[in-house]
Amino acid sequence: MTGQIYSAFTLFLSLLVEAIPFLLLGVLLSSALLFFIDERQLVARLPRHPFLGAFVGSCVGFLFPVCECGNVPVARRLLMQGMPTSVAIGFLLAAPTINPIVIWSTWVAFRDRPEIVVFRVLGSLAIATIIGCVFSLQQDPRPILQSALVKRVNLLMSRSPEVKPATQRSPEIPSLLQSGTFLLSKSGQPIRMDDAVALAAVVLNRPIPLEKRLRPFLDNAIQELRELGAILIFGSAIAACIQVFVPREVILDLGQGVISSIAAMMVLAGVVSICSTVDSFFALSFASTFTTSSLLAFLVFGPTIDIKGIGLMLSIFQPRIIFYLFALVAQLTFLFALFHSYFF
């Protein structure tokens, strides 16, 4: 029992060491989106068509090489900036796979089987685009978000100084009793520092100097790292315990047939919660015993939904939305792998 505890703790630390650099990268990108990019121009240039929006959002991951640990804060910032739901969902699901680092690592691992690289990219892109189109039916993202994000979205959607900040709309916690740095608006109402910087170009009608953005940029990055880091620690602990205390043979014994092998590798992908930048090397160890289709199921499903990823996504979405995402991704991944097994 003591040996299992040591093994679980070692896996827990390895998951953290592997994930924290990418989480930090995602937090920095998230803060940069708010403080160094004009969100009005960014939103205005995105396609509003459900399919095009989902497709563009899925491809945006190529510009932000972050894994499933780092894409969550970026997706959260995109939603807070008023991005269409289809774009943010497409980015959230596709970014861990559709980026140069993961494509390169997959090529290195399966250099003798390049079709795995191609189908991994195509499958991830197709699934993210389809689910993005489904969520595009929800025009207003606020009903699917956590309450803390709803307040910020309300504030960022207010485009005139006469509209009260969202922090004033919630009777639950008065603004001055909340943690953080606040400014007083012209009307005497308190506004959070990060929200004030985001709205300054609208309220004051002039750009904010770079030196005045730097401190809020750092404050926002530290705040998001603290919030998401705690969730990552909790999710990594659960993933480590499952890997140690649940016999892996229970999963591997299922990998005998076409359907059971695909299901087994999808379950394994969720259990091991390995980072998308190195998961191809983990999958390579099963290449001699599992079919190519089941390996694809592992490589497509794992970066989209894993245990620590679910914990991080709970910082954005309501639990029922996580369940919907999980169900849609699982079904589409299974159908994709089954299609590949019969036609390729």
C-alpha positions, 0 to 999 in steps of 0.5 A: 500500500505504501508503494502505491502511495509513493507511485501515486505521488510520483505520478502526481508530481510528473503530471504537474511538472508536465502541465504547469509550463503549458498552463503558464503559457496559456495564462500569459496568452490569455492576459495578452489577449485582454491587455495588448490586443484590441478585442473590438477589432478581433471580434469584428474580424471573426466570421459570424457564420456558425460553420466558418466561426467554428472552423476558424476557431479550430484553426486558431490553435495553430497560432497558439501552441498550447496543450489542453492545460494552456488552452483553457485560460485562452478560451476563457478570455476569448469568451470574456471578450465577446467571441462567438461561442462557436469560435471559443468552443472550436479553439478549446477542443482543437488547440491541444492537437492543431498546433505545430508542437503536437503535430511535430511530436506525433510525426516523430513518434509515428514517422513510419506511419504518417497517416496517423499524423494526417488523420489525427489532425483531420479528425480533431479539426472535424470534431471541433468544428462540428461541436462548435457548430452545435454550440453556435445555437447558443448565441448568448454564452452566459447561460453555459458559463460559471457565475463568476465569468457571467459577471465579467461577460456582462461588464464587457458586453456593456458598451456605454459608461451609463451601463452599470458594471456587472459587479453591481448587478449581483446582490450576492457579494458587494464589489467592495467586499470582493478581492482585487484592485478597484477603480472608481468610475465617473459615476462613482461606481467601483470597477475592477482593475482588469475590467477597467483596462479592458473597457478603457478604450470604450469608456474613455474613447482613447487607447491606454499606454503600454506602461499602464497596461503592464501592471494589470497584465501581471495582476491578471496573469497571477490571478488566473494562474492561482485560480486554474493552478488549484484546479489543475492540482486537484485534477492531477491528484485524481488522475494519479490515483486512478492510474495507480489504484485501478489495474490497467489490465482491466482496460487493456484486456478489452483491446481485442476486437475493433469496437472494444479496442477503440473504447479501451483506448478512449478510456485509457486516454481519459485515465492517463491524462497525459499532455498532448505534446507527449501523448503520441510517444505513450500511444506508440507503446501500444502500437504492436497490440492495438489497431491504428484506429484505436490509436487514433481514438486515443490521440484524438480523444485524450487531448480533448477530454481528460480528468485534469482537463475536465477540472480546468474546464469547470472554471469556465462552464457549468457542469452539465455543459462539461457533460454535453461536451464529453458526450459529444466528443466521445461519440464523434471520436468513436464514430471517427475511429470506427469509420477509419477502421472500416474504410482505411 
